[in-house]
Structure formats: C-alpha cells, structure tokens
Amino acid sequence: MEWKWLSVVLVAFLLGRCCECEGCWEQEKIALLQLKPFFTHITDVKNYWVEEGKQSLDCCQWKRVECNNSTGRVIRLFLNLTTTEVYRGLVHSYYGEYDWIEKDHWYLNASLFLPFEELKSLYLGGNSIIGCVGNEGFERLSSKLDKLEILDLSVNQFNDNILASLSELSSLKSLNLAKNQFTGSNPANGMKRLSKLNKLKTLDLHDNVLGNNILSHLDDFTSLKSLLLQNCGIKGMVDLLELNSLMNLKELYLGQNQIESLGFLFQSKGQLKLIKLEVLGLSENLFNNSIFSSLAALSNLKSLYIGFNKLEGPIHIKELNALSNLVELDMRNNEVNYFVPSQDNETKLRLINLEVLDLRWNLFNCSILSSLGRLSNLKSLSFGGNNLEGSIDLRDALSNLENLFISCNDPNGTRACSLPPQSLELFPSLKTLSFYGFSFYGTLTTQWQILTSLEELVLENSSLSSYFIQDIEMLIALKNLYVFSCELNDCLNLQGPLHLKNLETLVIQDTSLENNFIEKIGVMPSLKILKLSDCGLNGTIQTQGFCEMRNLQNLDVSGNNLKGNLPECFSNLTFLENLDLSSNQFSGSISTLKSLTSLERLDLSSNQFSGDISALRSLKSLGTLSLSNNYFEIPSSLGPLFNLSKLQSIFADNNTIYAETEMHFLAPTFQLNEISMSCCGDAGSFPRFLYHQQDLVSVDLSNIYFKVEKFPIWLLENNTKLETLILSNSSLSGPLLLPLAPHLGLSEFDISNNFFNGSIPVEIGAKLPSLSFLNMSKNHFGDSIPDSIGDMNSIQTLDLSNNNLTGGVPEPWPWVAPH
C-alpha cells in the first residue's frame, strides 16, 4: 500500500514539474508584472513584459529574464539601465555618468523579489533608487533567496544605511555598489557589518567618496579576490599593508584617485602578505618613477596598469625586470623617454612572460625598440604618440607579435616615418596591424604576402599609393580594413574587383576614391560593413556588384556627391541594419527601401528626396529615423509610422509638414524620446499622437503653423523626462500655462515669435527651476517680470525682448554679474 501511495505521489510530482516546465512559473510571472511599473524607463520591460493576449505568455521568453531550462524558474533578472538605452536617449550621458534629478529618486520594495526563490543574479544598476521602503529592505530576501550570488546596485543613490541589510545576503559572491553615495562614515554599522558576507569574492565600490580610511575598513573581507576602489577620493600615501588580511586577493584597482605612493613596500617584502595579487590598477593617479621599486614586493603580479600618472624621463630596466611574472604592462600617457641600462649593462627588458605592452603617448624615440628585443612572448605592442621619425627598424625581435599599433609624430606636417622593405616580413603571426602617419608609396605586394594571419589592418593619416588596395589582396585572412584620412598621389582606385573573400568590414573615410569605386568593388560575399564616407564620390550608384552584397548589415556612403534615384536592387539588401545616405544629392522617392525590414537606423538627411514616406511603414525594426533637409511631404500625424513600435527618434526638419484630411485617433505603438520637425507647413491642430507620448526628452516643432489657441501644457505634464521644448514661430496663442507640479528636468524652453498674451506666470521660476535657456521674445506678454525668475539658478540665456512688459528688472538676480 505504501509503495502504491509513493508511486501516485511521484507521478503527480513529475506531472506537476512537466506542467511547470512548459513555461515560467505563474507566481513568478505575476511577480514580474508587479515589478514592471517600477522599471518603465527600460524599453524592453515596457514593450515586452505584457499580459496575456498581447505577447508571449511564457515569461522565460521575455527580454531581461533568464530561466533555468530544466525547471522553468527565473535565475537571472537584468533590470539595469544599459549603455544601449543611454545611447538611444533614455538618459543623457554614458552609463555611469548620470546626472540624476530629484524627481527620479524612488524607494525599492525588495520584497517584490521574494517569489524568485531560485534567483542567482539580480542587476538593478542605473535606476536612481535612493533606498528601500521601510521594513522591506534586502534583509527580507535572506530567508528565501539563498542562491543569490550576484547583486548589482551600481549607479543609484544608496548610502551607508543600506549596508546592514545587505549583510544578511549570506550567499552573495559578487556585490557591485559602484557610483552611489557611500562614505564609510559609520564603519561599525556599515562596511564592517558587510564583512559578514564570507562567500564574497568581488566587491566593487568605485566612484564613491570613501577616502583613505576605506582600506582599514575592509580588513575583515578575507574571502575577497577582486576589489575595485577607483575614484574613491583616496589621496597621498596608501599603505597596502592595511590590506594584509586579504590574503586571497587577486585583483586590486585603485585608479582615478590622487595616490602618490604605496608606502615602503620595498622595505616590507617579508611583511606583505598579498602574495596572490596578480592584477594591480594604478592608472590616473600621481605616481612618479619610484613606484617601480615599491612594486618589487608583489612577486606574482601579472598585470600592471600605470598609465596617466607622473612618470617621466628614464625608467631603470632593472626595476622593470624585477616584475618577472608580468603578462600585461600599460604605461601609456606618461612622459617616459627611455629605459636606463642596469649596472651590469643589461639594455633589454627580460620580461619573458610579457604578452601585452602599451607605451602609447610617451616621449620614446626609435631607440626604444632595441630595448624590446628580448620580449619573446610579446603578442601585442601599442606604440603610438611618441617621438618616432625616419625609418623604423623592427628587426630586433618581436617575431611572435599578433597585434601591433605604431604611430609616427608629424610635427611639421610631413610624413616622416617609413618602414624598411623587409620589416613586415618579420611578423608572420600578426593578426592586427595599425599604422598612423606612415608612408607606403610604391608597390608593397611582396611585403604583405608574408602576413598570412593578418585579420585587421588600420591605416590612418598615412601616405598611400593609388593602387594600395590592389596590393593588399595578398592578405588572404583579412577580415577588417580601415583607411582614415590618408593622402594619395591620385584617387584610390581599383584595377578590377577585390578578391578578399573573407573581408567583413571595409571602412574608408576622408580619403579620395575614384568615382566608379563602388562599381568596381565586386561581389564580396562575406562583407557586412561598408563605409565610404567623405571620399569625394560623384555620379550615380551603379548596380553592378554592389547590390549583390546580400550580407551587408551596415552601409554608409554619407558626405559624398552621389546623385540620382536609389537603384531598385537596394531591395536585395535585406540584412541591412544601418543605412546612412546623408549629405549627398540623391533624389526621387524612397519606395525601394520598403523591403529593408531589418533596418534599425536610417539616415536620409541632406539630400533631395521627395514624395511621401509611406514606404517606411514596413520597417518594423527602425529605432532612429533621420529625414531632415529633403523635400518629403510628411503628415503631422506621422500616421505611416504608427506601427513602428521600436521607433524612438525622428528628425525631419526642413521638409513639408501638412495636416491630413483624415485625422488619426489611434494611439501609435511607438514611444519617442526625440522628435524634431522644424519647418515648414500648415499642420492644423496639434499632432494627436503626442498625447500618447510619455518618454519624450527633446521636442522641436518650431516654424510650423498650428491652429491652436492653448499652450500644450500636457506635453510637460505627460513627459517628466523632457529636457528640451522648442515651439518658436508656431502660431501658438493664449496665456502661458504651467504644470501643476514643478518640472525639474526641463532645461531649454523656447516659445518665441508666437502670439502668447497675458502675464508671465508669477510661479514660473518655481515650476521650471532647472531652465538654463528661456526664450519668450516676440510675443504679447504684459505686466512686470515675475520675481521668481530669480529662482532659476541654472539660467544662462534669458530673452524676454519684444513684449509689452513694464517695470524694471527684479533685484537681486543671483545669476546676473554685478556691474
């Protein structure tokens, strides 16, 4: 009976498991939908975390969610703001350089993550979280989320008060607290409490104002292998002996501080216990040449980053050779000019394990190359921005090099550097080769043919033969070719089709090409990226060869003088993701583009295209659209674009904007960040699609005639991220209305040359306190200038001219310099 009962239970359990594995678990799906309102700025969450009937029912298929393939349980959540979203305009600077404004701050209810009991990784970076809801902090997760190993809270507004709750997450192995507001001011209840995490391997505290005391606060983190303390306000002398208890530490990053010395390590070799330290980052500090004698105590060091410091003059070879286990050495952006031989007349570096050496932007001359002759395992050498000139002789050694970047200074505007004919033959293992400021006149075929492993060649500001590209057909493994701003004795031309069958990237910029270069280029089946911008190309695009590049993903021929209609065979390029035809003389319609359904970015600006934009309605992947400075006829409703759900940026200045006879009352599927449609035309009523936008950052609808008698205050109220609003010369009238709540993000506001009347609202300074540019000129405002304008502490430009204002300027205005 017991066996029968056990069988029934087992079958029921397995059936239950199978049912669960068909998709994500219901309680986790519900939990994700509960989280969604707090992360609406993340495009993927907003567009893809949707309920039944709209998108996939299986939340394991949702973006930013990763599940265990066997159990269907959520194991990773990526709710961090990514660099891609920053690039698209969701925030206004690179990830990690946010300038958050107060309105964005919010408190997290960590209990919302309790249903994810199998969660291993949680990424919450870049969300402006200021803390946790009372009694709902991270300590609540300790009871159920015992598998959580990675927690990323970087680029938020957390302070030391959060550290005690984090100390309860005993399973953590990696904790990222970078770019917050930690100070270490209360170590007993902060960093010391956090040291309870005895499984922690990685701790990232960079970009917090922690000061020198942080080292002594970390002495109990004995399990740490990686510690990041860049830009933490550490100054002067730092004694690494304070970290002696971190005997498992392998990586230590102290860059971007103002450290001058590591103390007396050269006297403490027996005392220092960081015997496992392999990576030391000291870039962007104030170290001088004495640092090398201090580092001798770190006998197992493999990677040393000492760029952007105060190194200058000669460095003693003996001190460098003491770091015998170095694999990577970065000394760029200093003022070192040579290596001093040792007392036993040793003139060469003997770092036999060294594989990567970066000496860019120092003061070395050609003699430095003789010091590198014994680096038998060196694979990557970067040697740009030094004092090289004349003939560069690389024959001393370096035969195992795989990556070589070398540049020649050109103080007099002449190409001063060249290579002896046999030099390239010394590097049969090269995979990447980059030259800046060299002369390659004459045939080089015999030199190139030895480089059978070369995959990437970069030539910048160099002098080339007009048949240079034909010469490099010997590079049978070449995948990427870049030619930037090179001088030629004539246009760079081809005698026939290129036979580089493995070439994936061909970029030629600011270098003269013969007009039929595109026609001659031939069919290169592997080519994915073709950029020929600012190359003086004229005439029409011929279809021969070019339209057979069916694998192209990126095509850029901007800044030339190409004319005529787009060839019909453009429709063959269905893998294109980026198409830039800007700043040419193309004309006619764009109907041939309707097949390019993979396009994510399309730039047709500054041409002579005409007609409607209906061909764009099929480009469902489009994120950025640039149509400015053409002759398009664009409906103010943007109706043809309504189904482009990924569209975030539209630039359509200097076309003809018109009002459709049939009004669009449907909501578009897109949520824009940027729209610019300045000039020209009669748009009728204000575009209704704007009522549905909530993520706008920049709006320019100037120089369009609108039949509107009321300021569109809803634009400000619906779009709390709005930074720029330009509605000049748009025939707007009536009184100026302000949002009910202060709009803290708006920095540029231009309503000049309209018909606004009445008084300037007395509370304008309180409601728009962040303005740096305000233009209300050429209207019909009356009465006096409100005192609250003085509350705009960021104002730089204010224009109230050509109104009917009376009285004097309110005083004092703190942003006005005294006379």
Residue pairs with C-beta under 8 A, 6 or more apart in sequence:
17 71
20 71
20 72
21 70
21 71
21 72
22 58
22 72
23 57
23 58
23 59
23 60
23 72
24 58
24 59
24 60
24 65
24 67
24 72
24 73
24 74
25 72
25 73
25 74
27 115
28 59
28 73
28 74
28 115
28 116
29 59
30 115
31 112
31 113
31 114
31 115
31 116
32 49
32 59
32 62
32 65
32 74
33 49
33 51
34 112
35 79
35 112
35 113
36 45
36 46
36 49
38 106
38 108
38 112
39 45
39 46
39 79
39 127
40 46
41 81
41 85
41 90
41 127
41 695
41 721
42 64
42 79
42 81
42 85
43 85
43 88
43 90
43 648
43 671
44 63
44 64
45 63
45 64
45 79
46 671
47 645
47 646
48 55
48 62
48 63
49 59
49 62
55 62
56 62
59 65
59 67
59 74
60 66
60 67
60 72
60 74
64 77
64 78
64 79
65 74
65 76
65 77
65 78
66 74
66 75
66 76
66 77
66 78
67 73
67 74
67 75
68 75
68 118
71 118
73 116
73 117
73 118
74 116
74 118
74 119
75 118
75 119
75 120
75 121
76 119
76 120
76 121
76 122
76 123
77 113
77 116
77 119
77 121
77 122
77 123
78 123
79 122
79 123
79 124
79 127
80 123
80 124
80 125
80 126
80 127
80 152
80 154
81 90
81 91
81 95
81 125
81 126
81 127
81 155
82 95
82 126
83 94
83 95
85 91
86 93
86 94
86 95
88 623
88 624
88 648
88 649
88 673
89 648
89 649
89 673
89 674
89 697
89 698
90 673
90 695
90 697
90 721
91 98
91 126
92 99
92 697
92 723
93 99
95 125
95 126
95 155
96 154
96 155
96 178
96 179
96 207
98 126
98 128
98 155
98 179
100 128
100 157
101 744
101 745
101 770
102 744
103 720
103 744
103 745
104 128
105 128
105 129
105 130
105 157
106 128
106 129
106 130
107 129
107 130
107 131
107 132
107 133
108 124
108 129
108 131
108 132
108 133
108 136
109 132
109 133
109 136
110 132
110 133
110 136
110 137
110 138
110 140
110 141
110 165
111 136
111 140
111 141
113 119
113 122
113 141
113 145
114 140
114 141
114 144
114 145
116 145
117 144
117 145
117 147
118 147
119 145
119 147
119 148
120 147
120 148
120 149
120 150
121 148
121 149
121 150
121 151
121 152
122 148
122 150
122 151
122 152
123 150
123 152
124 151
124 152
124 153
124 156
125 152
125 153
125 154
125 155
125 156
125 176
126 154
126 155
126 156
127 155
127 156
128 156
128 157
129 153
129 156
129 157
129 158
130 156
130 157
130 158
131 157
131 158
131 159
131 161
131 162
132 138
132 162
132 165
137 162
137 165
138 151
138 162
138 165
138 166
138 168
138 169
139 164
139 165
139 168
141 148
141 168
141 169
142 168
142 169
142 170
145 169
145 171
146 170
146 171
147 171
148 169
148 171
148 172
149 171
149 172
149 173
149 174
150 172
150 173
150 174
151 166
151 169
151 172
151 174
151 175
151 176
152 176
153 162
153 175
153 176
153 177
153 180
154 176
154 177
154 178
154 179
154 180
154 204
155 178
155 179
155 180
156 179
156 180
157 180
157 181
158 177
158 180
158 181
158 182
159 180
159 181
159 182
159 183
160 182
160 183
160 184
160 185
160 186
160 189
160 190
163 182
163 189
163 190
163 191
163 193
163 194
164 189
164 190
164 193
166 172
166 175
166 194
166 197
167 193
167 194
167 195
167 196
167 197
168 196
169 197
170 196
170 197
170 198
170 199
171 199
172 197
172 199
172 200
173 199
173 200
173 201
173 202
174 200
174 201
174 202
175 194
175 197
175 200
175 202
175 203
175 204
176 202
176 204
177 203
177 204
177 205
177 208
178 204
178 205
178 206
178 207
178 208
178 228
179 206
179 207
179 208
180 207
180 208
181 208
181 209
182 190
182 205
182 208
182 209
182 210
183 208
183 209
183 210
183 211
184 190
184 191
184 210
184 211
184 213
184 214
184 217
187 213
187 217
190 217
191 214
191 217
191 218
192 217
192 220
194 221
195 218
195 220
195 221
197 221
197 223
198 222
198 223
199 223
200 221
200 223
200 224
201 223
201 224
201 225
201 226
202 224
202 225
202 226
202 227
202 228
203 218
203 221
203 224
203 226
203 227
203 228
204 228
205 214
205 227
205 228
205 229
205 232
206 228
206 229
206 230
206 231
206 232
206 253
206 256
207 230
207 231
207 232
208 232
209 232
209 233
210 229
210 232
210 233
210 234
211 232
211 233
211 234
211 235
212 234
212 235
212 236
212 238
214 229
214 232
214 234
215 234
215 238
215 239
215 242
215 243
216 242
218 224
218 227
218 243
218 246
219 242
219 243
219 244
219 245
219 246
220 245
221 227
221 246
222 245
222 246
222 247
222 248
223 248
224 246
224 248
224 249
225 248
225 249
225 250
225 251
226 249
226 250
226 251
227 243
227 246
227 249
227 251
227 252
227 253
228 251
228 253
229 252
229 253
229 254
229 257
230 253
230 254
230 255
230 256
230 257
230 281
231 255
231 256
231 257
232 257
233 257
234 254
234 257
234 258
234 259
235 257
235 258
235 259
235 260
236 258
236 259
236 260
236 261
237 259
237 260
237 261
237 262
237 263
238 254
238 259
238 261
238 262
238 263
239 262
239 263
240 262
240 263
240 265
240 272
240 274
241 263
241 268
241 271
241 272
243 249
243 252
243 274
244 271
244 272
244 273
244 274
245 273
246 274
247 273
247 274
247 275
247 276
248 276
249 274
249 276
249 277
250 276
250 277
250 278
250 279
251 277
251 278
251 279
251 281
252 274
252 277
252 279
252 280
252 281
253 279
253 280
253 281
254 280
254 281
254 282
254 285
255 281
255 282
255 283
255 284
255 285
255 305
256 283
256 284
256 285
257 284
257 285
258 285
258 286
259 282
259 285
259 286
259 287
260 285
260 286
260 287
260 288
261 287
261 290
261 291
261 294
262 291
262 294
262 295
263 294
264 294
265 272
265 294
265 295
265 296
265 297
265 298
266 293
266 294
266 296
266 297
268 297
269 296
269 297
272 297
272 298
274 298
275 299
275 300
276 300
277 298
277 300
277 301
278 300
278 301
278 302
278 303
279 301
279 302
279 303
280 295
280 298
280 301
280 303
280 304
280 305
281 305
282 291
282 304
282 305
282 306
282 309
283 305
283 306
283 307
283 308
283 309
283 330
284 307
284 308
284 309
285 308
285 309
286 309
286 310
287 306
287 309
287 310
287 311
288 309
288 310
288 311
288 312
289 311
289 312
289 313
289 314
289 315
291 306
291 309
291 311
292 315
292 316
292 319
292 320
292 322
292 323
293 319
295 301
295 304
295 322
295 323
296 319
296 322
296 323
298 323
299 324
299 325
300 325
301 323
301 325
301 326
302 325
302 326
302 327
302 328
302 353
303 326
303 327
303 328
303 329
304 323
304 326
304 328
304 329
304 330
305 328
305 330
306 329
306 330
306 331
306 334
307 330
307 331
307 332
307 333
307 334
307 358
308 332
308 333
308 334
309 334
310 334
311 331
311 334
311 335
311 336
312 334
312 335
312 336
312 337
313 335
313 336
313 337
314 336
314 337
314 338
314 339
314 340
315 336
315 338
315 339
315 340
316 339
316 340
316 342
317 339
317 340
317 341
317 342
317 346
317 347
317 348
317 349
317 371
318 342
318 343
318 346
320 329
320 339
320 349
320 351
321 342
321 346
321 349
321 350
321 351
323 329
323 351
324 350
324 351
324 352
324 353
325 353
326 351
326 353
326 354
327 353
327 354
327 355
327 356
328 354
328 355
328 356
328 357
329 351
329 354
329 356
329 357
329 358
330 356
330 358
331 358
331 359
331 362
332 358
332 359
332 360
332 361
332 362
332 382
333 360
333 361
333 362
334 361
334 362
335 362
335 363
336 359
336 362
336 363
336 364
337 362
337 363
337 364
337 365
337 387
338 364
338 365
338 367
338 368
338 371
339 347
339 349
339 368
339 371
341 347
347 370
347 371
348 370
348 371
348 372
348 373
348 374
349 371
349 372
349 374
349 375
350 374
351 375
352 374
352 375
352 376
352 377
353 377
354 375
354 377
354 378
355 377
355 378
355 379
355 380
356 378
356 379
356 380
357 372
357 375
357 378
357 380
357 381
357 382
358 380
358 382
359 368
359 381
359 382
359 383
359 386
360 382
360 383
360 384
360 385
360 386
360 405
360 407
361 384
361 385
361 386
362 385
362 386
363 386
363 387
364 383
364 386
364 387
364 388
365 386
365 387
365 388
365 389
366 388
366 389
366 390
366 392
366 393
368 386
369 392
369 393
369 394
369 396
370 396
372 378
372 381
372 396
372 397
372 398
373 396
373 397
373 398
374 397
375 397
375 398
376 397
376 400
377 400
378 398
378 400
378 401
379 400
379 401
379 402
379 403
379 429
380 401
380 402
380 403
380 404
380 432
381 398
381 401
381 403
381 404
381 405
381 406
382 403
382 405
382 406
383 404
383 405
383 406
383 407
384 405
384 406
384 407
384 434
384 436
385 407
385 409
386 407
386 409
387 409
388 406
388 407
388 408
388 409
388 417
389 408
389 409
389 416
389 417
390 416
390 417
390 418
391 417
391 418
391 419
391 420
392 406
392 408
392 417
392 418
392 419
392 420
392 423
393 420
393 423
394 419
394 423
394 426
394 427
395 420
395 422
395 423
395 426
398 426
398 427
399 426
399 427
399 428
399 429
400 429
401 427
401 429
401 430
402 429
402 430
402 431
402 432
402 453
403 430
403 431
403 432
403 433
404 427
404 430
404 432
404 433
404 434
405 432
405 434
405 436
405 458
406 434
406 435
406 436
407 435
407 436
407 437
408 415
408 416
408 417
408 436
408 437
408 438
409 416
409 437
410 416
410 437
410 461
415 437
415 438
415 439
415 462
415 463
415 487
416 437
417 437
417 438
417 439
418 438
418 439
418 440
419 438
419 447
421 446
421 447
422 447
423 447
424 447
424 448
424 450
424 451
425 447
425 450
427 433
427 450
427 451
428 450
428 451
428 452
428 453
429 453
430 451
430 453
430 454
431 453
431 454
431 455
431 456
432 454
432 455
432 456
432 457
432 458
433 451
433 454
433 456
433 457
433 458
434 456
434 457
434 458
434 459
434 460
435 458
435 459
435 460
435 462
436 460
436 461
436 462
437 460
437 461
437 462
438 459
438 462
438 463
439 462
439 463
440 459
440 462
440 463
440 464
440 465
440 468
441 463
441 464
441 465
441 489
442 465
443 465
443 467
443 471
444 465
444 468
444 471
444 472
445 471
445 474
448 471
448 472
448 474
448 475
449 474
451 474
451 475
452 475
452 476
452 477
453 477
454 475
454 477
454 478
455 477
455 478
455 479
455 480
456 478
456 479
456 480
456 481
456 482
457 472
457 475
457 478
457 480
457 481
457 482
458 482
458 484
459 482
459 483
459 484
459 486
460 482
460 483
460 484
460 485
460 486
461 484
461 485
461 486
462 486
462 487
463 486
463 487
463 488
464 483
464 486
464 487
464 488
464 492
465 471
465 488
465 489
466 488
466 489
466 490
466 491
466 492
466 493
467 493
467 495
468 488
468 492
469 481
469 492
469 494
469 498
470 494
470 495
470 496
472 478
472 481
472 500
473 498
473 499
473 500
475 500
476 502
477 502
478 500
478 502
478 503
479 502
479 503
479 504
479 505
479 526
480 503
480 504
480 505
480 507
481 500
481 503
481 505
481 506
481 507
482 505
482 507
482 508
483 492
483 507
483 508
483 509
483 511
484 507
484 509
484 510
484 511
485 509
485 510
485 511
486 492
486 511
488 511
488 512
490 512
491 512
491 513
491 514
491 536
492 508
492 511
492 512
492 513
492 514
492 517
493 513
493 514
493 517
493 520
494 514
494 517
494 520
494 521
496 520
496 522
497 520
497 521
497 522
497 523
497 545
498 521
498 522
498 524
499 522
500 524
501 524
501 525
501 526
502 526
503 524
503 526
503 527
504 526
504 527
504 528
504 529
505 527
505 528
505 529
506 521
506 524
506 527
506 529
506 530
506 531
506 532
507 529
507 530
507 531
508 531
508 532
508 535
509 531
509 532
509 533
509 534
509 535
510 533
510 534
510 535
511 535
512 535
512 536
513 532
513 535
513 536
513 537
514 520
515 537
515 538
515 539
516 539
516 542
517 532
517 535
517 537
518 532
518 537
518 541
518 542
518 546
518 557
519 542
519 544
519 545
519 546
520 545
521 545
521 546
522 545
523 545
523 548
523 549
524 549
525 549
525 551
526 551
527 549
527 551
527 552
528 551
528 552
528 553
528 554
529 552
529 553
529 554
530 549
530 552
530 554
530 555
530 556
531 554
531 555
531 556
531 557
532 556
532 557
532 560
533 556
533 557
533 558
533 559
533 560
533 580
534 558
534 559
534 560
535 559
535 560
536 560
536 561
537 557
537 560
537 561
537 562
538 560
538 561
538 562
538 563
539 562
539 563
539 564
540 562
540 563
540 564
541 557
541 562
541 564
541 566
541 567
542 567
543 567
543 569
546 569
547 567
547 569
547 570
547 572
547 573
548 572
549 573
550 572
550 573
550 574
550 575
551 575
552 573
552 575
552 576
553 575
553 576
553 577
553 578
553 598
554 576
554 577
554 578
555 573
555 576
555 578
555 579
555 580
556 578
556 579
556 580
557 580
557 581
557 584
558 580
558 581
558 582
558 583
558 584
558 603
559 582
559 583
559 584
560 583
560 584
561 584
561 585
562 581
562 584
562 585
562 586
563 584
563 585
563 586
563 587
564 586
564 587
564 588
565 586
565 587
565 588
565 589
566 581
566 586
566 588
566 590
566 592
566 593
567 592
568 592
570 592
570 593
570 595
570 596
571 592
571 593
571 594
571 595
571 596
573 596
574 595
574 596
574 597
574 598
575 598
576 596
576 598
576 599
577 598
577 599
577 600
577 601
577 621
578 599
578 600
578 601
579 593
579 596
579 599
579 601
579 602
579 603
580 601
580 603
581 603
581 604
581 607
582 603
582 604
582 605
582 606
582 607
582 626
583 605
583 606
583 607
584 606
584 607
585 607
585 608
586 604
586 607
586 608
586 609
587 607
587 608
587 609
587 610
588 609
588 610
588 611
589 609
589 610
589 611
589 615
590 604
590 609
590 611
590 613
590 615
590 616
591 611
591 615
592 615
593 599
593 602
593 615
593 616
593 619
594 615
594 616
594 617
594 618
594 619
595 618
596 619
597 618
597 619
597 620
597 621
598 621
599 619
599 621
599 622
600 621
600 622
600 623
600 624
600 646
601 622
601 623
601 624
602 616
602 619
602 622
602 624
602 625
602 626
603 624
603 626
604 626
604 627
604 630
605 626
605 627
605 628
605 629
605 630
605 651
606 628
606 629
606 630
607 629
607 630
608 630
608 631
609 627
609 630
609 631
609 632
610 630
610 631
610 632
610 633
611 632
611 633
612 632
612 633
612 634
612 640
613 627
613 632
613 633
613 634
613 640
613 641
614 640
616 622
616 625
616 640
616 641
616 644
617 640
617 641
617 642
617 643
617 644
619 644
620 643
620 644
620 645
620 646
621 646
622 644
622 646
622 647
623 646
623 647
623 648
623 649
624 647
624 648
624 649
625 641
625 647
625 649
625 650
625 651
625 652
626 651
626 652
627 634
627 650
627 651
627 652
627 655
628 651
628 652
628 653
628 654
628 655
628 676
629 653
629 654
629 655
630 654
630 655
631 655
631 656
632 652
632 655
632 656
633 655
633 656
633 658
634 652
634 655
634 656
634 657
634 658
634 677
635 657
635 658
635 659
635 660
636 657
636 658
636 659
636 660
636 677
636 681
636 683
636 684
636 687
636 704
637 660
637 663
637 664
637 687
637 688
637 689
638 650
638 668
638 687
638 689
639 660
639 664
641 647
641 650
641 668
641 670
642 664
642 666
642 668
642 669
642 670
642 689
643 669
644 669
644 670
645 669
645 670
646 670
647 670
647 672
648 670
648 671
648 672
648 673
648 674
648 695
649 672
649 673
649 674
649 675
650 672
650 674
650 675
650 676
650 677
651 674
651 676
652 676
652 677
653 676
653 677
653 678
653 679
653 700
654 678
654 679
654 680
655 677
655 679
655 680
656 680
656 681
657 677
657 679
657 680
657 681
657 682
657 683
657 704
658 681
658 682
658 683
659 682
659 683
659 684
659 685
663 688
664 688
664 689
665 688
667 689
667 692
668 689
668 692
671 693
671 694
671 695
672 693
672 695
672 696
673 695
673 696
673 697
673 698
674 696
674 697
674 698
674 699
675 696
675 698
675 699
675 700
675 701
676 698
676 699
676 700
677 700
677 701
677 704
678 700
678 701
678 702
678 703
678 704
678 726
679 702
679 703
679 704
680 703
680 704
681 704
681 705
682 704
682 705
683 704
683 705
683 706
684 706
684 707
685 706
685 707
685 708
686 706
686 708
686 712
687 701
690 696
690 699
690 712
690 715
691 714
691 718
693 718
693 719
694 718
694 719
695 719
695 721
696 715
696 719
696 721
696 722
697 719
697 721
697 722
697 723
697 724
698 722
698 723
698 724
699 715
699 719
699 722
699 724
699 725
699 726
699 727
700 724
700 726
701 726
701 727
701 730
702 726
702 727
702 728
702 729
702 730
702 750
703 728
703 729
703 730
704 730
705 730
705 731
706 730
706 731
706 732
707 731
708 730
708 731
708 732
708 733
709 733
709 734
710 734
710 737
711 732
711 734
711 735
711 736
711 737
711 751
711 756
712 727
713 737
713 738
713 739
715 722
715 725
716 722
716 725
716 738
716 739
716 743
716 746
717 739
717 740
717 741
720 743
720 745
721 745
722 743
722 745
722 746
723 745
723 746
723 747
723 748
724 746
724 747
724 748
725 746
725 748
725 749
725 750
726 748
726 750
727 750
727 751
727 754
728 750
728 751
728 752
728 753
728 754
728 775
729 752
729 753
729 754
730 754
731 754
731 755
732 751
732 754
732 755
732 756
733 754
733 755
733 756
733 757
734 756
734 757
734 758
735 756
735 757
735 758
735 759
736 751
736 756
736 758
736 760
736 761
736 764
736 776
736 781
737 761
738 761
738 763
738 764
738 767
738 768
739 767
741 767
742 766
742 767
742 768
742 769
743 767
743 768
743 770
744 769
744 770
745 770
746 768
746 770
746 771
747 770
747 771
747 772
747 773
747 794
748 771
748 772
748 773
749 768
749 771
749 773
749 774
749 775
750 773
750 774
750 775
751 775
751 776
751 779
752 775
752 776
752 777
752 778
752 779
752 799
753 777
753 778
753 779
754 778
754 779
755 779
755 780
756 776
756 779
756 780
756 781
757 779
757 780
757 781
757 782
758 781
758 782
759 781
759 782
759 783
759 786
760 776
760 781
760 783
760 785
760 786
760 800
760 805
761 767
761 786
762 786
762 787
762 788
763 786
763 788
764 786
764 788
764 789
765 786
765 787
765 788
765 789
765 790
765 791
765 792
766 788
766 791
768 774
768 792
769 791
769 792
769 793
769 794
770 792
770 794
771 792
771 794
771 795
772 794
772 795
772 796
772 797
773 795
773 796
773 797
774 789
774 792
774 795
774 797
774 798
774 799
775 797
775 798
775 799
776 799
776 800
776 803
777 799
777 800
777 801
777 802
777 803
778 801
778 802
778 803
779 802
779 803
780 803
780 804
781 800
781 803
781 804
781 805
782 803
782 804
782 805
782 806
783 805
783 806
784 805
784 806
784 807
784 810
785 800
785 805
785 807
785 809
785 810
786 810
787 810
789 795
789 798
789 810
789 813
790 810
790 812
790 813
790 814
790 815
792 815
793 814
793 815
795 815
796 815
809 816
